Structure formats: C-alpha cells, structure tokens
Amino acid sequence: MSKTHVIRWKSKINGRAGRGTKHFALGEAETLVQELNQEYPNIHHELLDSDVLNEAESESSADKEQEDAESSNENEKKQTSYQTHAFSE
C-alpha cells in the first residue's frame, strides 16, 4: 500500500492550521488521526490524500499564474494609456 496521505490540523482555540509533511498509508493515517483527536481534543486532525492535494495545488498554481499574467497585461495597458494621455496634453 502506498503512503499517499498526510494529516491536516486546525486549532479549535485560535484557528491556527497546518499540514504535516510525513506521508502515511491510509490505515495507518486513519488510526493516527483518531489517536491525535482523542489525545488533543482542542485540535481537529483530518486526512488528506496528497495525490488529490497535489493535483489541486497544481491547478491552483496554474490559475494563479494566469491571473498574474492577466493582471500584468492590465497594468501595462493602464501605464501605456497614462503615458499617451500625459504626452497629449
């Protein structure tokens, strides 16, 4: 069985959240999440499938790159428009 699951956690007290870096097999991760939630009741732990997570992050990264490119193009258009306006006065 491949180790494709990581554990995400979130504090019920202050809202801080994070994600572990160690990968676990599904059964091992499920057991650990149950133990952690019992031992640390003020912190919610849950499983994430890192394969699904990596795909989502890749899509998100591609979307961000496209947004950045579009924003850059808009800024260039505004700057060109401003320069044209400034010289025509």
GIGIWO-V734820 format. One line per field, one symbol per residue. ss: DSSP state (a for helix, b for strand, c for the rest). phi: phi as a letter, one per 20 degrees, with the letter a starting at -180 (. if undefined). burial: b if it has 16 or more other ideal C-beta (glycine too) atoms within 10 Angstrom, else e. A space follows every 10 residues. Layout:
BEGIN
ss: ???
phi: ???
burial: ???
END
This chain:
BEGIN
ss: ccccbbbbbb bcccccbbbc cccbcaaaaa aaaaaaaaac ccbbbbbbba aaaaaaaaaa aaaaaaaaaa aaaaaaaaaa aaaaaaaac
phi: .eecdcddcb feednfbacf deecfgffff fffffffffc fecedbecef ffffffffff ffffffffff ffffffffff fffffffee
burial: eeebbbbebe eeeeeeeeeb eeebeeeebe ebbeebeeee eebebeebeb eeeeeeeeee eeeeeeeeee eeeeeeeeee eeeeeeeee
END
